[in-house]
Amino acid sequence: TKNKFPARRSIQSQLTDYEKDVIADYGKEVVTDYEKDVVTDYGKDMVTDYGREVVTDYEKEVVTDYGKEVVTDYGKDMVTDYGREVVTDYENDVVTDYGREVVTDYEKEVGREVVTDYEKDVLTDYGKEVVTDYEKDVIADYGKEVVTDYENDVVTDYGREVVTDYEKDVVTDYGREVGTDYEKEVVTDYGREVVTDYEKEVVTDYGREVVTDYEKDVVTDYGREVVTDYEKDVVTDYAKA
């Protein structure tokens, strides 16, 4: 077998093996294999494979694959794929994919088109259209048009036009035109034009023009012009009156 690196000859000294289509220039420590389209330069500790457009620099511990637009730097434990705009840092266990707007931190088990900004303590998930700000304790989900502010104990759902304030014990649903205040024990549904005040035990339904006052045990239905007073056991129908 031939020694891969025989005693060096003059720089011009060349061995040409046309059967293998190989030129070896040991003065410069270069081997070119045209069949494989490979140049190996041991002086620079480099392999260049033009068929795949790959350069490997073992001194810097870097592989650059231009066909795939990938740079792998083993010294830094990094892979950069510019075609997909991806950087993988295995030391920090992080993948950053700017094309998909993703930062994945496997220690924290975060992914799904997520950007995490640890300085601002913010997680943005564009797939679900969610922004989480842990400093402010807020989740905003624009896909569902929901904002949750846990500090203020409030959920706002703009798709349904609902605001829930748990501190005040209030739900306001503007889609149905409803305001519910559980502290005051009141339901207001403007779609049906109804106001219910459970403290006063009164239901007012303006659509039917009805007022019911359970304390007084009276129903007044102005559409029919009827007043019913159950205490007095009296029905007055003014249309017939």
C-alpha positions as CSV (number, residue, x, y, z in Angstrom):
1,T,0.0,0.0,0.0
2,K,1.1,3.5,-0.7
3,N,1.9,5.7,2.2
4,K,-0.7,8.5,2.3
5,F,2.1,11.0,3.1
6,P,5.3,9.7,1.5
7,A,8.6,11.6,2.1
8,R,8.0,15.0,0.6
9,R,9.4,15.7,-2.8
10,S,10.0,19.1,-4.4
11,I,6.9,21.3,-4.6
12,Q,6.7,20.4,-8.3
13,S,6.8,16.7,-7.6
14,Q,3.4,15.3,-8.5
15,L,1.9,11.8,-8.7
16,T,-0.8,11.5,-11.3
17,D,-3.0,8.4,-11.4
18,Y,-5.3,8.7,-14.4
19,E,-7.1,5.5,-13.7
20,K,-8.4,6.8,-10.4
21,D,-8.4,10.4,-11.8
22,V,-6.4,11.5,-8.8
23,I,-3.7,14.2,-8.5
24,A,-1.8,14.1,-5.3
25,D,0.7,17.0,-4.5
26,Y,2.3,16.0,-1.3
27,G,4.5,19.2,-1.3
28,K,1.4,21.2,-0.7
29,E,-0.3,18.2,0.9
30,V,-3.2,18.4,-1.5
31,V,-5.2,15.5,-3.0
32,T,-7.7,16.1,-5.7
33,D,-10.1,13.3,-6.7
34,Y,-12.1,14.5,-9.7
35,E,-14.3,11.5,-9.8
36,K,-15.6,12.4,-6.4
37,D,-15.0,16.1,-7.1
38,V,-13.1,16.4,-3.8
39,V,-10.1,18.5,-2.8
40,T,-8.3,17.6,0.4
41,D,-5.7,20.1,1.7
42,Y,-4.1,18.6,4.8
43,G,-1.9,21.6,5.3
44,K,-5.0,23.7,6.1
45,D,-6.8,20.6,7.5
46,M,-9.6,21.2,5.0
47,V,-11.9,19.1,2.9
48,T,-13.7,20.8,0.0
49,D,-16.4,18.8,-1.7
50,Y,-17.7,21.0,-4.6
51,G,-20.3,18.4,-5.7
52,R,-22.1,19.0,-2.4
53,E,-20.6,22.5,-2.0
54,V,-19.2,21.5,1.4
55,V,-16.1,22.9,3.2
56,T,-14.9,21.3,6.4
57,D,-12.3,23.1,8.4
58,Y,-11.2,20.8,11.2
59,E,-9.0,23.4,12.9
60,K,-12.0,25.6,13.5
61,E,-14.2,22.6,13.8
62,V,-16.6,24.0,11.2
63,V,-18.6,22.4,8.4
64,T,-20.1,24.8,5.8
65,D,-22.5,23.2,3.3
66,Y,-23.5,25.9,0.9
67,G,-26.0,23.6,-1.0
68,K,-28.0,23.4,2.2
69,E,-26.8,26.8,3.4
70,V,-25.6,25.2,6.7
71,V,-22.7,26.0,8.9
72,T,-21.9,23.7,11.8
73,D,-19.4,24.9,14.4
74,Y,-18.7,22.1,16.7
75,G,-16.4,24.3,18.8
76,K,-19.3,26.4,19.7
77,D,-21.7,23.5,19.4
78,M,-23.8,25.5,16.9
79,V,-25.6,24.7,13.7
80,T,-26.7,27.6,11.5
81,D,-29.0,26.8,8.5
82,Y,-29.4,30.1,6.6
83,G,-31.9,28.5,4.1
84,R,-34.4,28.1,6.9
85,E,-32.7,30.8,9.0
86,V,-32.1,28.4,11.9
87,V,-29.5,28.5,14.6
88,T,-29.1,25.5,16.9
89,D,-27.0,26.0,20.0
90,Y,-26.6,22.7,21.7
91,E,-24.6,24.0,24.6
92,N,-27.5,26.3,25.6
93,D,-30.1,23.7,24.3
94,V,-31.7,26.3,22.2
95,V,-33.0,26.3,18.6
96,T,-33.8,29.7,16.9
97,D,-35.7,29.5,13.6
98,Y,-36.2,33.0,12.4
99,G,-38.1,31.9,9.3
100,R,-40.8,30.5,11.5
101,E,-40.2,33.0,14.3
102,V,-39.3,30.3,16.7
103,V,-37.1,30.1,19.7
104,T,-37.2,26.6,21.3
105,D,-35.6,26.2,24.7
106,Y,-35.8,22.5,25.4
107,E,-34.9,22.9,29.1
108,K,-38.1,24.9,29.5
109,E,-39.9,22.7,26.9
110,V,-41.1,25.6,24.8
111,G,-41.8,25.4,21.0
112,R,-44.7,25.7,18.6
113,E,-43.7,28.9,16.8
114,V,-42.7,30.6,20.0
115,V,-40.4,33.5,20.7
116,T,-39.1,33.7,24.3
117,D,-37.5,37.0,25.4
118,Y,-36.1,36.2,28.9
119,E,-35.0,39.9,29.5
120,K,-38.6,41.1,29.2
121,D,-40.0,37.8,30.5
122,V,-42.3,37.5,27.5
123,L,-43.4,34.4,25.5
124,T,-45.0,35.0,22.1
125,D,-46.7,32.1,20.4
126,Y,-47.7,33.3,16.9
127,G,-49.3,29.9,16.0
128,K,-51.9,30.5,18.6
129,E,-51.5,34.3,18.4
130,V,-50.7,34.4,22.1
131,V,-48.5,36.8,24.1
132,T,-47.6,35.9,27.7
133,D,-45.9,38.5,29.8
134,Y,-45.1,36.8,33.1
135,E,-43.9,40.1,34.7
136,K,-47.4,41.6,34.1
137,D,-49.1,38.2,34.5
138,V,-51.0,38.8,31.2
139,I,-52.0,36.4,28.5
140,A,-53.3,37.9,25.2
141,D,-54.7,35.5,22.7
142,Y,-55.5,37.5,19.6
143,G,-56.7,34.5,17.6
144,K,-59.6,34.1,20.1
145,E,-59.3,37.9,20.8
146,V,-58.8,37.1,24.5
147,V,-56.7,39.0,27.0
148,T,-56.3,37.6,30.5
149,D,-54.7,39.8,33.2
150,Y,-54.3,37.7,36.3
151,E,-53.0,40.5,38.4
152,N,-56.2,42.4,37.9
153,D,-58.2,39.1,37.7
154,V,-59.7,40.1,34.4
155,V,-60.5,38.2,31.2
156,T,-61.4,40.2,28.0
157,D,-62.7,38.2,25.0
158,Y,-63.3,40.7,22.2
159,G,-64.5,38.0,19.8
160,R,-67.5,37.4,22.0
161,E,-67.2,40.9,23.4
162,V,-66.9,39.6,27.0
163,V,-65.2,41.2,29.9
164,T,-64.9,39.2,33.1
165,D,-63.6,40.9,36.2
166,Y,-63.3,38.3,39.0
167,E,-62.3,40.9,41.6
168,K,-65.5,42.8,41.0
169,D,-67.4,39.6,40.3
170,V,-68.7,41.1,37.0
171,V,-69.2,39.5,33.6
172,T,-70.0,41.9,30.7
173,D,-71.0,40.2,27.4
174,Y,-71.5,43.0,24.9
175,G,-72.2,40.5,22.0
176,R,-75.4,39.6,23.9
177,E,-75.5,43.0,25.5
178,V,-75.4,41.4,29.0
179,G,-73.9,42.9,32.1
180,T,-73.8,40.6,35.2
181,D,-72.7,42.0,38.5
182,Y,-72.9,39.2,41.0
183,E,-72.0,41.4,44.0
184,K,-75.0,43.5,43.3
185,E,-76.9,40.4,42.1
186,V,-77.9,42.1,38.9
187,V,-78.2,40.8,35.3
188,T,-78.8,43.3,32.5
189,D,-79.5,41.8,29.0
190,Y,-80.0,44.7,26.6
191,G,-80.5,42.3,23.7
192,R,-83.7,41.1,25.3
193,E,-84.1,44.5,27.1
194,V,-84.2,42.7,30.4
195,V,-82.9,43.9,33.8
196,T,-83.0,41.5,36.7
197,D,-82.2,42.8,40.2
198,Y,-82.3,39.9,42.6
199,E,-81.7,42.1,45.7
200,K,-84.8,44.1,44.9
201,E,-86.4,40.9,43.4
202,V,-87.4,42.8,40.3
203,V,-87.4,41.7,36.6
204,T,-87.9,44.4,34.0
205,D,-88.4,43.2,30.4
206,Y,-88.8,46.2,28.2
207,G,-89.2,44.1,25.0
208,R,-92.4,42.8,26.4
209,E,-92.9,45.9,28.5
210,V,-93.2,43.8,31.6
211,V,-92.1,44.6,35.2
212,T,-92.2,41.9,37.8
213,D,-91.6,43.0,41.5
214,Y,-91.6,39.9,43.6
215,E,-91.3,41.8,46.9
216,K,-94.6,43.5,46.1
217,D,-95.8,40.3,44.4
218,V,-96.8,42.4,41.3
219,V,-96.5,41.8,37.5
220,T,-97.1,44.8,35.3
221,D,-97.3,44.0,31.5
222,Y,-97.8,47.3,29.7
223,G,-98.0,45.6,26.3
224,R,-101.3,44.0,27.4
225,E,-101.9,46.9,29.8
226,V,-102.2,44.3,32.6
227,V,-101.3,44.7,36.3
228,T,-101.5,41.6,38.5
229,D,-101.2,42.1,42.3
230,Y,-101.1,38.6,43.8
231,E,-101.2,39.9,47.4
232,K,-104.5,41.5,46.7
233,D,-105.4,38.7,44.3
234,V,-106.3,41.3,41.7
235,V,-105.8,41.4,37.9
236,T,-106.5,44.7,36.3
237,D,-106.6,44.6,32.5
238,Y,-107.0,48.2,31.3
239,A,-107.5,47.2,27.7
240,K,-110.7,45.5,28.8
241,A,-111.5,47.9,31.5
